[in-house]
Structure formats: structure tokens, C-alpha cells
Amino acid sequence: MKTLKIYIQKGLFLFCLFLTGGIIKAQQIEDYLRLASENNPEVKAAYSNFEAALQKAPQVSALPDPTLTVSAFGQMMETRLGSQEARFTLMQMFPWFGKLEAEKSTALLMAEAKFQKYLLTQQNLFLKVKSAYAEMYAVSEEIKLKQKNLEILESYRKLALNRFESGSAPMVNVVKVDINREEAIIGIELMQEELKTLKRQFNYLLNRNADAEVVIQDNLELVNIPELLVTAENASFEDHPEAGMLEKEKLAFENEQLVAKKMGMPMIGLGVDYTIIARRTDANPADNGMDAIMPMLSVSLPIFRKKYNARIKESKLMAQASVQQKEAVINDLKSEFEMASYNLKKSKRLIELYDKQIESSGQANKLLISGFSNASSDFEEVLQMNQDILMFQTEKINALANAYKAAAKLQFLLFKNNTDENE
């Protein structure tokens, strides 16, 4: 049976492995994951529950408290050796052989289930942090795009104004640029408010001041790991914390059946009775006034069997329920894996597509601007192509953010708990 030391060592190892060997490598996000793990109250509560569960083992594995009975006689009872003045009875009950050890094993298995719950809570938090970070990145980068687009529109306005002043183009082209500029300015302001809200939500995840500074990287780096592209049938979800928690509960309920059987066996009591006897003054028999010591043995009689049989049946049903729940959880994990894997592949293909479209559209835009300068192109086409380029760039950012979130989801689903190595 594992000890608390093993759990903590393994937990720290897994946390470091998650940060240093994961799918997504970025120093800044690693710092935020560390802060979230240290500060988030839900994670701390889950670990406190695990530590509390560990304290159950010494409770159930201890012997029942001995009983001490003191009797004082209001009217002394006369015996041949003298009158009885007081009686002390000390009794210690002993459960049937193996019961305490079985209860301790059950408690430790339940504590292990709580540890799996802690790991699950921690990994869920990491997934939330990464998803929130990806959303902030997408909004931040889109703001940069719109700000850069404002500069481009300003250059278009100068070009359209020069053409108008030279009499080779109508004033409506300048008005069209102003309309697009106003839309871009309002869009930037709205997205800045959205980013501010996202940062506050992000800080709540880290359980720190809502207005604390949040640094967002200029790029989301995705490491290409082919192992992630396996199918759900080939992936192992048995060691996922959610499945591991149910497995530990099943083992605990199976062990509880042994506890119930042991409870149906007699308890043995050993004790001693000590009686204080006063000396006789009217005679002097042998052993006059000698106190009496009497060993005692008691045995409980568990003859009412219904409660023990019901407890055994209850444990069997609970173990069966844990098996069924684990099967359902693994099916859900497989289903989520299929969708996350598809989303990652889809996002990567879209990124490649948008890169090509941005490159081709940029070339076409240069040709249109050159044609407009030479009065051979319509200014409407120039504006539309610029909007198309902005759209492709925005979609690429969103695709990158979606790929980041899909990779984080796969990492969560494929997380393997290695605390079962040293049984």
C-alpha cells in the first residue's frame, strides 16, 4: 500500500512532467500553470480532501478503547476474608483476526481515490488555463491585425485623396476608406474591452487580483508529436485520473466485503477484575484482607446476520457500479479524444490553407494597388481584397488558437498517472 510520501513525490513528478514534456511548450504559460496549481482553491481543496482521507486509516485500524468500570459499595458486602470496599473492572475488546487490517486497506484505497480526484481537478484546471490563454491570444493578435489594418487604410486614404485631387478618381473612394476606418476603430475598442474581461476571468482561475498583469506571448508554439494522432482504440485511458479514481473505489468496495465478513465474526474481550477487601478484625483467617484479582474473558455473539449480509451485498453492488461507471467514463474519454484529434488535424490544415491564401491575396493586392495608381483598377476591388486578407489573417489566428486548445485537450485525455508502479 502506498504511503503519503510516495504520493507527493509522484504528484510532483507528474506535475513537472506535464509542464516540461507536454505538447505545448511556452515559458509564460508554464508560469501560469504553476500559479494556478499553487493558488486555485478548488485544487487545494481536492488535495486537502486527499490528506483528510489519509487520516481515516489510523482511525479504523486502532483497537477499540478499553473500558474501566469502578464500583463502590454503599453498604459493604461481607466475605470470608473481609468486607468488599470497591471493585475495578478493566476490559479490552479485540476484533476478529484481520478486521483492522482490512479496514485500514479500505481506507487507504479510498484515500487513493481521493488522490486521483485531486489529479483530475488539477488537470481540468490546466485545461481551463490553456483554453483561456488561447482565447486571450486570439483576441490580442486580432487587435494587432486591426491596428495594422488602420495604417494600411490610412495609406489607401492618401492614395484615394491624391487621385481625387488630380481629378482621376471620385471623392467617394475617400469616403469608403473612412467608413472602413471607423468600423476598424470601433472593432478595436470592443476587442480591447473583451480582452480586458478575458484577462480578469483568467486571473480568477489563478485566484489572484482580477487586475493583475497578464502577459500574452506573440505566438502559440505547437510541437508536432505524431503519437497524438493515434486512434482512440489504440490510446489507453485506463490510467486517466477519472478512470483511476473509479478503479480505486472499486477495489475499496471489494475490500469492504472482507471487512463486512470480519464484522460478522465474534469479538473477543480480555480483562481483569480487581476487588479491594478490608481486613477482618473479629477473626484472622488465612489470607485475611487479601484483595481479589480475577481474569475475565468475553465473546460477542453476532447472531443477527441480516445487517452483515446486507453490508456485503451493498459493497458488491457498489463495486459493480464503479466498474460500470468506469466503462462509461472511458467511452466518454474516447469520444472526446476523437473530436479533439479531429479538431487538431482540422486546425492544422486550415492554418496551411490560410497561409497560402494570405500569400496569394497579398500578391493580388499589390497588383490591384498598382492598377489603381495607373487608373486601370477599381478602388472597390482594392478595399475588398484588403478585407479578404484581413479575414484570412484573422481566421489563421483563430485556427491556431483552436489547434492550441485541441492539443491541450489531447494532453488532458492522454494524461497517464504513474502512481501505480510501486504497489
Secondary structure as UniProt FT lines:
FT   HELIX           4..20
FT   HELIX           27..39
FT   HELIX           41..54
FT   HELIX           56..60
FT   STRAND          67..79
FT   TURN            80..81
FT   STRAND          82..94
FT   TURN            97..98
FT   HELIX           99..165
FT   TURN            166..167
FT   HELIX           172..205
FT   TURN            206..207
FT   TURN            210..211
FT   HELIX           226..229
FT   TURN            232..234
FT   TURN            238..239
FT   HELIX           241..263
FT   STRAND          268..277
FT   TURN            286..289
FT   STRAND          292..299
FT   HELIX           306..373
FT   TURN            374..375
FT   HELIX           379..413
FT   TURN            419..420
//
